Structure formats: C-alpha cells, structure tokens
Amino acid sequence: MGVRTAEAYLEGLRDGRAVFFKGERVEDVTAHPDLGVGARHAALDFELAEREAYREMMTCLCPETGETVSRYFVPPASTADLLHRREMVETSTRMGGGVVLLIKEIGTDALFTLSLIARLADQKYGTGYLERVRKYHAYCRDMDLSMAVAQTDVKGDRGKGPSDQAHPDYYVRIVEERSDGIVVRGAKAHTTCAPYVDEILVIPTRAMAEKDRDYAVAFAVPAHAKGLKLIASHFGGTSGSAFHHPVSSRHRLCESLTVFDDVFIPNDRVFLKGEWDFAGAVANTFVQFHRFTAVAYKPPLCDLFIGAAALIADYNGAASASHIREKVTRLITYAETVRALGRAAALSPRVVDGIAIPDPIVTNIAKHYFASGYHTAVSLVQDIAGGLVVTGPSEEDLTSPETKGYVERYLGGRAGVSTEDRLKAFNLIRDLTASDFGGYHELLALHAEGSLEAQKVTIFRDYDIGRCVGLAKEAANIG
C-alpha cells in the first residue's frame, strides 16, 4: 500500500470500534466534537508525509521492499538514524502546536523492543516469536498503520504483585489458551491515542515472578476487536473557542482505560505467552526507546513557553526589564538543555541485532531534567504574564456592544498593540499553563514515560559507579 493519505487514515477509524466518552458510545470518533479534534491532530502525521517540504524527512524507501514507507518503521541502526528519528518527532510535534502526534512513534518503539526480546526468548525456549514480530512489523509498515501501546496495568494494590491482587484482573492476563490463540482479560490505564489508531500493542508493565506467568503476555490487537473497549478520558482537551483555547481547540491527545473483556488473540499476534522471566526485559527495553522519543517531543512545548513569555512581556511593555530577561533566559536554558541532552543520547548508542538503542543514562537524565523543571518553567511564564491570564474578559465581552468599548479602553498594553492581540497572548498562556489542557500537560510532564523515581532508578542502575570508586581509591592511594 505504501504511505496512506490523511483521509484514508481517518476513514480507517470508522470501523465500529467500541469507544466510550462520558458514558456514551461514540459511533464515529472522527466526527465527535471532542475526540474528533484529536483524530484530526493525529492525521498530521500522514499530512506531513504528503507535503513536499517534509516528505523526505518523514518517508524513505523500504530496504526490504523498495516501496515508499513511513520512516518511523525503519529500525535505527546508528547515531545518524537516531538523530533523524529525533528530528522527525520534534518537527511533527512543533507542527502540532507543541502536542506530540504519537501514533507511530510509540508503536515502533514497542516493535523494536519486541524484536530484541523475541530473539532472546526464542534462544531460551525455542519459541517462534521473532518471526511473528517481523511479519507483524512488516504488515504495519506496508499498510502504513497507526499504533498505540498499552503498557501500564491498572495495578490495584501497588504493594502486591499481579497474582496477589484482591481480584485477578488488575493486570492483563491470559484466561484461556487455545490451539489457535489466547483469550485475555484485564485493563490497561492511560493508553495514549487508543481511539485514534488502527492497532494496539500490549506489553508487560513490570518484571514478574514465575507465579505471575499468566500475566507475562505481549500481543497486538486491532482497535475494533471484539471485546475490546476504549473508555476515553475527557481531560486534557477542549472543543471550545479558538480565541480562548488557541492550541487545545485544534490539538490534543486522548488517553483511554483500555478494557480487554475476554478478547481473542490469534497466535500470529502473540509475542510473549507465559515467559515470565522476559516480562521485565520487555518493560525496561521499551522505556529506553520511548523516553528517547519523549525527550524529542518536549522541546517544542518549551519553545512555546519562551515565545509566549517574550510575547506577553513585549505587549505589557516590560520586555526590557532585567528580571523579565532573567526569567526568559532561564526558560531558554531549560529548553536548550533538554534539546541538547536528547541529541546527546543518540551519540553513543548500544547496537544490538542491528538496532541502535539510545544511551539509557543520558536519555533518563534528559527526561528527569525536563520533568523536574517543568513546574518551574510554568511558574516563570505565569509570573511574567500576570493575573490577567485567569482574570481576563471573555470573547463575548470583546464583541458585545455593551462591553467591547470598556475592554478595549482599559485592557490595552504597549502602544501599537491591539487589546485583542494582548488578550490572545494571555489566552495562549492560559491554554498552555492554567487550563484543563495545561494541567494535563503538567501531569504528563511528571508521569508520562515513567515517573521521576523510575528515571532515577535507571540512572543509578545503569551508571558505572565502580569506575568512579576506582578513581576515588586511586586518588586516595587505597590499594
């Protein structure tokens, strides 16, 4: 098939999938007033591949078939490939108003992971997972499919493992094995973009013990599969006015509670089935790829913070104040440090089976730096802007004959700047930092791709502390 058009992608979402929004079944996600915003946002991935200016960046000739394919599906083999992939993610996010598209990035992160771990499982157990992964990967590539990844189980009691929970379905598990496949039950939390994709890849969320073998499962399922239910979250977006919500009225993600109500998975889509000792390897390898994706899509939002802060400072007539310049400089330092660390993670990859894995320590330092500094960045932008971010008048006040004159007279700023433009700048800052959408991104900064603690664990675990201890002993003349 090659690369699909945006229209073909959206048409593919009209397949009878079981999506629920605020308690009601959604017949067509592309036409829904809220969910449709996210679907059209995701379609940008396909639009960019069609635009001449971005076609070379987003597509390439498939090494195996010679057909034009989305470059996301080609495994990175070198530093250059990782840097190109990082540029694709950053560019498409910037074109999406600072909101990542995440319908191929995350899915291919999982495909690369499954390829690496399938080989190890095959070597130990004689399973045929690698060939299945390769065929499924080729299918998604050749059909130019969109993908979500369902990894995070709902977990229940966090102090207990999968098989020790009050009821057995807090983690997705195998409830029946058949000659032609398996039946799974359970739920995954906050699956990003599930209502907007063709395929959902399911992988373990943690390491497991032998008694958890029914939960050690990885597979792929079409989004319209029987028994699969997607309960979409209404947080993090708006279908409101473009005046009040300049970004979120056009760009949004959507998370779902992804329910597997006895869903049948045929054998050729099963990539882990009870090999409990590989569950942790899948989880840990996936986050190395996905956190690299994460630190590629963070800088465009940081750039918006810089631009919005500088814009409102100018409109307020305060751009030359030393404390404003100091705050904007801090925002610039924050953005460029995240960007530089993301690039640095590509410079010393570990190449396994021809797939380049980004440096896990630098990747996690980049993610941790972004997440730990996000709230400070938000506060700097809000401090520069002032209280009108949340106390300004409405769009209706600006157009009503009764109030328009007062608003224009009293809420003007620097000479030469219209009141309407000044209010638009305030509204951009509110949308990014003080709205439902802004709050969503604050939580996303902390918990998407793993918590701050998860990054610290990885940094400590993977760093060669012994090398530093050796240096210390040498410096101290300890034999």
Sequence and secondary structure as in RCSB ss.txt:
>XXXX:A:sequence
MGVRTAEAYLEGLRDGRAVFFKGERVEDVTAHPDLGVGARHAALDFELAEREAYREMMTCLCPETGETVSRYFVP
PASTADLLHRREMVETSTRMGGGVVLLIKEIGTDALFTLSLIARLADQKYGTGYLERVRKYHAYCRDMDLSMAVA
QTDVKGDRGKGPSDQAHPDYYVRIVEERSDGIVVRGAKAHTTCAPYVDEILVIPTRAMAEKDRDYAVAFAVPAHA
KGLKLIASHFGGTSGSAFHHPVSSRHRLCESLTVFDDVFIPNDRVFLKGEWDFAGAVANTFVQFHRFTAVAYKPP
LCDLFIGAAALIADYNGAASASHIREKVTRLITYAETVRALGRAAALSPRVVDGIAIPDPIVTNIAKHYFASGYH
TAVSLVQDIAGGLVVTGPSEEDLTSPETKGYVERYLGGRAGVSTEDRLKAFNLIRDLTASDFGGYHELLALHAEG
SLEAQKVTIFRDYDIGRCVGLAKEAANIG
>XXXX:A:secstr
  S  HHHHHHHT S  EEEETTEEES TTTSTTHHHHHHHHTHHHHHHHSHHHHHHHEEE TTT SEEEGGGS 
  SHHHHHHHHHHHHHHHHHTTT    SSHHHHHHHHHHHHHHHHHHHHH   HHHHHHHHHHHHHHHT  EEEE
  B  SSTTS GGGSSSTTSS EEEEEETTEEEEEEEEEEEETGGG SEEEE  SS   GGGGGG EEEEEETT 
TTEEEEE  TT   S TTT TTTTT    EEEEEEEEEEEEGGGEEEES GGGHHHHHHHHHHHHHHHHHHHSHH
HHHHHHHHHHHHHHHTT TT HHHHHHHHHHHHHHHHHHHHHHHTTTS EEETTEEE  HHHHHHHHHHHHHHHH
HHHHHHHHHH THHHH   HHHHH TTTHHHHHHHS  STT  HHHHHHHHHHHHHHHSSHHHHHHHHHHHHTTS
 HHHHHHHHHHHS HHHHHHHHHHHTT  
